[in-house]
Each structure stands twice: as structure tokens, then as C-alpha cells.
Amino acid sequence: MEFDRYSGKTLDEALAAACSAKNAAVEELTYTVVEEKAGFLGLGRTVTIEAWAPVDIIVFLNDYIRTYFENAEMDGSVSIELDEDDFYRIQVDTNCNAVLIGRQGRTLQDFNRLVRAAASAVFKKHIRLMIDINGYKEERYEKVTRMAIRIARDVRRTKVDAVLDPMPADERKAIHSALSDMEDISTNSEGEGMERRLHILYTPGKNVE
């Protein structure tokens, strides 16, 4: 992918041109100086940069997912929001949700990894994102947190730790958050990759602030 180029008499002018075109603050830009011309007797000096901003990532993600749908002959609409912590939340509405979600959400996990890897490779940085299909993830978070709260209550009653089945990082994070305010209960993730599991631990004396 080729990034847009902007030129000016100085680096600051080139950056200002990029900011104006992308409606972004200079702090949001990632840029590389690709050419500097000194000019003759100091006249005609130019600096050219390649630059991109979060809006370019949004355009890439939208185009990538739409192209995926077209190649798979699927219908779907895409909406993308960028959180304050540089996290891209992608909502997909489609009538092929069963195909894209897969058994226990595994196809959706793979789709997330595919899109994340593609975007990270193009922009040469780790792109944090989450794709949700027809609200599946929000429903899933509610389901796993209800289950975890029930198990945590049993752990507190029996004083016996519990280990949950492997699950993706975002679901473990939802459980960590849901149990963070429960007295005498703490959580910890162990394992590697797809086998990483969340442990619900009896922690007597843990106080909630």
C-alpha cells in the first residue's frame, strides 16, 4: 500500500499539509521523510513526506473487510469507531453471521487475527481492533461473565480454585473486569496461545476498595 505524499519548503510545512488533508493533529500522524531537495543557492528547497493517520487505518479496515465479503459472495455492512486508547471497534451486520462466527466463535477469532495481521503489516505497527458480528461479542461477554460470577461464588463458598476452558483474550478481560470487585476472589490467566485459560482463585483477605 502506498501512503499519501505531502511536500513543503520545510518539514513543518509538509506536516501541516498532511494534517490539513487528513483533518488530523500532527500528533496523530505517522510519517517518513522520503525526499529532501536543497534547491539552488538555498532557493526552491522542498521536503516530501509519506504520512498516514488513524483515518487511513479506518479506510483500510473498511475496504479490506468489504473486499473479503465480495470475494466470499457475502452481504454485509461495516461501521468502525476509534476509541480514545487507539482501539478500533468494528461492527459488522450480515445475514451470514453463522458462517462468520463459527462454532464457539472460533471463525470470528480467526477473522479478527486475519484482519489485525493485515492492518499491522501495512501500517508497520500493532493495530488493536475487535470485530463483532451482529452483536455476538456483547452477548458472549454477558454469557461468560454470568458463568464466571456463578463459579466465583462457588469458589468463595468451597475455597477451591477453578479453571475455566480456554477462551480468547477479550473474553478473559471481560471476566477479569467482572470479578475485580468480588471479595476474596482474584483471577489469573495461564497458558499459551489458544490454550490460555483463566483461573478463578480463592484469595482470603482480598479487600475491595
ZATOR-897328 format. One record per residue (C-alpha): residue in one letter; y, z, x; residue number from 1. Coordinates in Angstrom, 2 decimals. Layout:
BEGIN
@residu = A&yy = Y&zz = Z&xx = X&num = NUM
...
REM end
This chain:
BEGIN
@residu = M&yy = 0.00&zz = 0.00&xx = 0.00&num = 1
@residu = E&yy = 3.43&zz = -0.94&xx = 1.33&num = 2
@residu = F&yy = 6.24&zz = 1.54&xx = 0.83&num = 3
@residu = D&yy = 9.78&zz = 0.56&xx = -0.08&num = 4
@residu = R&yy = 12.20&zz = -0.01&xx = 2.79&num = 5
@residu = Y&yy = 15.84&zz = 1.02&xx = 2.98&num = 6
@residu = S&yy = 18.47&zz = 0.31&xx = 5.60&num = 7
@residu = G&yy = 21.84&zz = 1.69&xx = 6.62&num = 8
@residu = K&yy = 24.14&zz = 1.98&xx = 9.59&num = 9
@residu = T&yy = 22.70&zz = 5.44&xx = 10.19&num = 10
@residu = L&yy = 19.60&zz = 7.35&xx = 9.20&num = 11
@residu = D&yy = 21.65&zz = 9.34&xx = 6.70&num = 12
@residu = E&yy = 22.83&zz = 6.12&xx = 5.03&num = 13
@residu = A&yy = 19.26&zz = 4.80&xx = 4.82&num = 14
@residu = L&yy = 18.11&zz = 8.09&xx = 3.31&num = 15
@residu = A&yy = 20.97&zz = 8.05&xx = 0.83&num = 16
@residu = A&yy = 19.95&zz = 4.55&xx = -0.27&num = 17
@residu = A&yy = 16.36&zz = 5.72&xx = -0.78&num = 18
@residu = C&yy = 17.48&zz = 8.78&xx = -2.75&num = 19
@residu = S&yy = 19.68&zz = 6.65&xx = -5.00&num = 20
@residu = A&yy = 16.91&zz = 4.12&xx = -5.67&num = 21
@residu = K&yy = 14.29&zz = 6.76&xx = -6.41&num = 22
@residu = N&yy = 16.60&zz = 9.26&xx = -8.13&num = 23
@residu = A&yy = 15.33&zz = 11.92&xx = -5.76&num = 24
@residu = A&yy = 16.80&zz = 14.54&xx = -3.46&num = 25
@residu = V&yy = 16.46&zz = 13.93&xx = 0.26&num = 26
@residu = E&yy = 14.15&zz = 16.97&xx = 0.47&num = 27
@residu = E&yy = 11.69&zz = 15.16&xx = -1.82&num = 28
@residu = L&yy = 11.44&zz = 12.10&xx = 0.42&num = 29
@residu = T&yy = 8.75&zz = 11.40&xx = 2.98&num = 30
@residu = Y&yy = 9.93&zz = 8.71&xx = 5.36&num = 31
@residu = T&yy = 9.26&zz = 6.90&xx = 8.61&num = 32
@residu = V&yy = 11.81&zz = 5.08&xx = 10.74&num = 33
@residu = V&yy = 10.34&zz = 1.59&xx = 11.16&num = 34
@residu = E&yy = 13.19&zz = -0.21&xx = 12.90&num = 35
@residu = E&yy = 16.42&zz = 0.55&xx = 14.74&num = 36
@residu = K&yy = 18.84&zz = -2.15&xx = 15.85&num = 37
@residu = A&yy = 21.64&zz = -1.21&xx = 18.19&num = 38
@residu = G&yy = 23.78&zz = -4.26&xx = 17.46&num = 39
@residu = F&yy = 26.24&zz = -5.85&xx = 19.88&num = 40
@residu = L&yy = 28.80&zz = -3.58&xx = 21.52&num = 41
@residu = G&yy = 27.89&zz = -0.93&xx = 19.00&num = 42
@residu = L&yy = 28.59&zz = -3.19&xx = 16.03&num = 43
@residu = G&yy = 26.01&zz = -4.07&xx = 13.41&num = 44
@residu = R&yy = 23.75&zz = -1.10&xx = 14.13&num = 45
@residu = T&yy = 21.09&zz = -0.60&xx = 11.43&num = 46
@residu = V&yy = 18.32&zz = 1.90&xx = 10.78&num = 47
@residu = T&yy = 15.44&zz = 0.90&xx = 8.49&num = 48
@residu = I&yy = 13.02&zz = 3.41&xx = 6.97&num = 49
@residu = E&yy = 9.95&zz = 3.33&xx = 4.78&num = 50
@residu = A&yy = 10.17&zz = 6.06&xx = 2.17&num = 51
@residu = W&yy = 8.38&zz = 7.43&xx = -0.83&num = 52
@residu = A&yy = 8.98&zz = 10.23&xx = -3.31&num = 53
@residu = P&yy = 6.92&zz = 12.01&xx = -6.00&num = 54
@residu = V&yy = 7.81&zz = 9.26&xx = -8.46&num = 55
@residu = D&yy = 5.85&zz = 6.82&xx = -6.27&num = 56
@residu = I&yy = 2.78&zz = 9.07&xx = -6.45&num = 57
@residu = I&yy = 3.09&zz = 9.17&xx = -10.24&num = 58
@residu = V&yy = 3.30&zz = 5.36&xx = -10.39&num = 59
@residu = F&yy = 0.28&zz = 5.05&xx = -8.08&num = 60
@residu = L&yy = -1.82&zz = 7.51&xx = -10.10&num = 61
@residu = N&yy = -0.93&zz = 5.83&xx = -13.37&num = 62
@residu = D&yy = -1.74&zz = 2.35&xx = -12.02&num = 63
@residu = Y&yy = -4.96&zz = 3.49&xx = -10.34&num = 64
@residu = I&yy = -6.35&zz = 5.14&xx = -13.46&num = 65
@residu = R&yy = -5.33&zz = 2.26&xx = -15.71&num = 66
@residu = T&yy = -6.97&zz = -0.22&xx = -13.34&num = 67
@residu = Y&yy = -10.12&zz = 1.90&xx = -13.41&num = 68
@residu = F&yy = -10.12&zz = 1.74&xx = -17.20&num = 69
@residu = E&yy = -9.59&zz = -2.01&xx = -17.22&num = 70
@residu = N&yy = -12.42&zz = -2.60&xx = -14.74&num = 71
@residu = A&yy = -14.72&zz = -0.38&xx = -16.79&num = 72
@residu = E&yy = -13.56&zz = -2.08&xx = -20.03&num = 73
@residu = M&yy = -12.38&zz = 1.23&xx = -21.47&num = 74
@residu = D&yy = -9.34&zz = 2.04&xx = -23.56&num = 75
@residu = G&yy = -7.10&zz = 4.94&xx = -22.64&num = 76
@residu = S&yy = -3.56&zz = 6.22&xx = -22.27&num = 77
@residu = V&yy = -2.26&zz = 8.24&xx = -19.33&num = 78
@residu = S&yy = 0.53&zz = 10.81&xx = -19.07&num = 79
@residu = I&yy = 1.44&zz = 12.61&xx = -15.83&num = 80
@residu = E&yy = 3.56&zz = 15.69&xx = -15.20&num = 81
@residu = L&yy = 4.54&zz = 17.19&xx = -11.86&num = 82
@residu = D&yy = 4.66&zz = 20.99&xx = -11.64&num = 83
@residu = E&yy = 7.17&zz = 22.86&xx = -9.52&num = 84
@residu = D&yy = 4.42&zz = 23.56&xx = -6.97&num = 85
@residu = D&yy = 3.75&zz = 19.83&xx = -6.37&num = 86
@residu = F&yy = 0.68&zz = 19.78&xx = -8.61&num = 87
@residu = Y&yy = 0.12&zz = 16.63&xx = -10.68&num = 88
@residu = R&yy = -1.31&zz = 17.27&xx = -14.13&num = 89
@residu = I&yy = -2.82&zz = 14.13&xx = -15.65&num = 90
@residu = Q&yy = -3.73&zz = 13.90&xx = -19.31&num = 91
@residu = V&yy = -5.97&zz = 11.04&xx = -20.42&num = 92
@residu = D&yy = -6.62&zz = 10.17&xx = -24.05&num = 93
@residu = T&yy = -9.58&zz = 7.87&xx = -24.59&num = 94
@residu = N&yy = -12.34&zz = 7.14&xx = -27.08&num = 95
@residu = C&yy = -14.81&zz = 7.12&xx = -24.18&num = 96
@residu = N&yy = -14.47&zz = 10.82&xx = -23.41&num = 97
@residu = A&yy = -18.22&zz = 11.48&xx = -23.38&num = 98
@residu = V&yy = -18.72&zz = 8.84&xx = -20.68&num = 99
@residu = L&yy = -15.86&zz = 10.07&xx = -18.50&num = 100
@residu = I&yy = -16.60&zz = 13.79&xx = -18.88&num = 101
@residu = G&yy = -20.36&zz = 13.62&xx = -18.39&num = 102
@residu = R&yy = -22.88&zz = 16.43&xx = -18.54&num = 103
@residu = Q&yy = -21.16&zz = 19.79&xx = -17.96&num = 104
@residu = G&yy = -18.07&zz = 17.91&xx = -16.86&num = 105
@residu = R&yy = -19.65&zz = 16.57&xx = -13.67&num = 106
@residu = T&yy = -18.49&zz = 12.98&xx = -14.15&num = 107
@residu = L&yy = -14.95&zz = 14.26&xx = -14.70&num = 108
@residu = Q&yy = -15.23&zz = 16.29&xx = -11.48&num = 109
@residu = D&yy = -16.29&zz = 13.15&xx = -9.62&num = 110
@residu = F&yy = -13.43&zz = 11.19&xx = -11.18&num = 111
@residu = N&yy = -10.98&zz = 13.87&xx = -10.05&num = 112
@residu = R&yy = -12.32&zz = 13.68&xx = -6.50&num = 113
@residu = L&yy = -12.14&zz = 9.87&xx = -6.51&num = 114
@residu = V&yy = -8.51&zz = 9.73&xx = -7.65&num = 115
@residu = R&yy = -7.47&zz = 12.61&xx = -5.39&num = 116
@residu = A&yy = -9.08&zz = 10.96&xx = -2.35&num = 117
@residu = A&yy = -7.47&zz = 7.59&xx = -3.13&num = 118
@residu = A&yy = -3.98&zz = 9.07&xx = -3.53&num = 119
@residu = S&yy = -4.33&zz = 11.28&xx = -0.45&num = 120
@residu = A&yy = -5.42&zz = 8.30&xx = 1.66&num = 121
@residu = V&yy = -2.49&zz = 6.13&xx = 0.53&num = 122
@residu = F&yy = 0.20&zz = 8.78&xx = 0.98&num = 123
@residu = K&yy = -1.44&zz = 10.36&xx = 4.05&num = 124
@residu = K&yy = -1.23&zz = 13.91&xx = 2.70&num = 125
@residu = H&yy = -3.34&zz = 16.11&xx = 0.46&num = 126
@residu = I&yy = -2.40&zz = 15.30&xx = -3.14&num = 127
@residu = R&yy = -3.11&zz = 18.14&xx = -5.52&num = 128
@residu = L&yy = -3.99&zz = 16.97&xx = -9.03&num = 129
@residu = M&yy = -6.08&zz = 17.65&xx = -12.08&num = 130
@residu = I&yy = -7.23&zz = 15.06&xx = -14.62&num = 131
@residu = D&yy = -8.07&zz = 16.27&xx = -18.11&num = 132
@residu = I&yy = -9.81&zz = 14.10&xx = -20.71&num = 133
@residu = N&yy = -8.82&zz = 14.69&xx = -24.34&num = 134
@residu = G&yy = -8.10&zz = 18.37&xx = -23.67&num = 135
@residu = Y&yy = -11.62&zz = 19.03&xx = -22.35&num = 136
@residu = K&yy = -10.46&zz = 21.17&xx = -19.44&num = 137
@residu = E&yy = -8.35&zz = 23.52&xx = -21.55&num = 138
@residu = E&yy = -11.29&zz = 24.07&xx = -23.90&num = 139
@residu = R&yy = -13.55&zz = 24.58&xx = -20.90&num = 140
@residu = Y&yy = -11.21&zz = 27.19&xx = -19.39&num = 141
@residu = E&yy = -11.25&zz = 29.14&xx = -22.65&num = 142
@residu = K&yy = -15.04&zz = 28.97&xx = -22.81&num = 143
@residu = V&yy = -15.72&zz = 30.09&xx = -19.23&num = 144
@residu = T&yy = -13.12&zz = 32.87&xx = -19.32&num = 145
@residu = R&yy = -14.58&zz = 34.29&xx = -22.55&num = 146
@residu = M&yy = -18.02&zz = 34.24&xx = -20.93&num = 147
@residu = A&yy = -16.71&zz = 35.86&xx = -17.74&num = 148
@residu = I&yy = -14.92&zz = 38.63&xx = -19.63&num = 149
@residu = R&yy = -18.12&zz = 39.42&xx = -21.53&num = 150
@residu = I&yy = -20.13&zz = 39.51&xx = -18.29&num = 151
@residu = A&yy = -17.47&zz = 41.61&xx = -16.56&num = 152
@residu = R&yy = -17.68&zz = 44.21&xx = -19.32&num = 153
@residu = D&yy = -21.45&zz = 44.36&xx = -18.77&num = 154
@residu = V&yy = -20.88&zz = 44.74&xx = -15.01&num = 155
@residu = R&yy = -18.49&zz = 47.62&xx = -15.61&num = 156
@residu = R&yy = -20.93&zz = 49.27&xx = -18.01&num = 157
@residu = T&yy = -24.07&zz = 48.81&xx = -15.89&num = 158
@residu = K&yy = -22.34&zz = 48.97&xx = -12.47&num = 159
@residu = V&yy = -24.44&zz = 45.97&xx = -11.42&num = 160
@residu = D&yy = -22.69&zz = 42.94&xx = -9.92&num = 161
@residu = A&yy = -23.18&zz = 39.49&xx = -11.45&num = 162
@residu = V&yy = -23.23&zz = 35.97&xx = -10.03&num = 163
@residu = L&yy = -22.19&zz = 33.01&xx = -12.16&num = 164
@residu = D&yy = -23.55&zz = 29.49&xx = -12.00&num = 165
@residu = P&yy = -21.79&zz = 27.05&xx = -9.63&num = 166
@residu = M&yy = -18.55&zz = 25.68&xx = -11.04&num = 167
@residu = P&yy = -15.52&zz = 23.74&xx = -9.79&num = 168
@residu = A&yy = -12.56&zz = 25.43&xx = -8.14&num = 169
@residu = D&yy = -10.22&zz = 25.13&xx = -11.14&num = 170
@residu = E&yy = -12.68&zz = 26.94&xx = -13.43&num = 171
@residu = R&yy = -13.26&zz = 29.68&xx = -10.86&num = 172
@residu = K&yy = -9.50&zz = 30.05&xx = -10.57&num = 173
@residu = A&yy = -9.20&zz = 30.44&xx = -14.35&num = 174
@residu = I&yy = -11.78&zz = 33.25&xx = -14.25&num = 175
@residu = H&yy = -10.14&zz = 34.93&xx = -11.25&num = 176
@residu = S&yy = -6.90&zz = 34.99&xx = -13.23&num = 177
@residu = A&yy = -8.53&zz = 36.23&xx = -16.44&num = 178
@residu = L&yy = -10.27&zz = 39.15&xx = -14.69&num = 179
@residu = S&yy = -7.47&zz = 40.11&xx = -12.32&num = 180
@residu = D&yy = -6.14&zz = 42.75&xx = -14.72&num = 181
@residu = M&yy = -9.50&zz = 44.31&xx = -15.55&num = 182
@residu = E&yy = -10.01&zz = 47.81&xx = -14.18&num = 183
@residu = D&yy = -12.99&zz = 48.41&xx = -11.87&num = 184
@residu = I&yy = -13.68&zz = 44.67&xx = -11.63&num = 185
@residu = S&yy = -12.95&zz = 42.24&xx = -8.82&num = 186
@residu = T&yy = -14.04&zz = 38.66&xx = -8.18&num = 187
@residu = N&yy = -15.04&zz = 36.69&xx = -5.12&num = 188
@residu = S&yy = -16.22&zz = 33.12&xx = -4.52&num = 189
@residu = E&yy = -19.05&zz = 32.40&xx = -2.10&num = 190
@residu = G&yy = -20.95&zz = 29.30&xx = -1.09&num = 191
@residu = E&yy = -20.08&zz = 25.78&xx = -0.05&num = 192
@residu = G&yy = -19.11&zz = 22.67&xx = -1.95&num = 193
@residu = M&yy = -20.84&zz = 22.11&xx = -5.28&num = 194
@residu = E&yy = -22.88&zz = 25.33&xx = -4.81&num = 195
@residu = R&yy = -19.85&zz = 27.63&xx = -4.61&num = 196
@residu = R&yy = -20.32&zz = 30.49&xx = -7.07&num = 197
@residu = L&yy = -18.11&zz = 33.22&xx = -8.43&num = 198
@residu = H&yy = -19.25&zz = 36.83&xx = -8.06&num = 199
@residu = I&yy = -18.10&zz = 39.48&xx = -10.52&num = 200
@residu = L&yy = -18.14&zz = 42.78&xx = -8.65&num = 201
@residu = Y&yy = -18.11&zz = 46.36&xx = -9.85&num = 202
@residu = T&yy = -15.18&zz = 47.88&xx = -7.94&num = 203
@residu = P&yy = -14.71&zz = 51.50&xx = -8.95&num = 204
@residu = G&yy = -11.20&zz = 52.79&xx = -8.48&num = 205
@residu = K&yy = -9.54&zz = 49.40&xx = -8.70&num = 206
@residu = N&yy = -6.28&zz = 50.02&xx = -10.48&num = 207
@residu = V&yy = -4.21&zz = 47.54&xx = -12.44&num = 208
@residu = E&yy = -0.51&zz = 47.59&xx = -11.70&num = 209
REM end
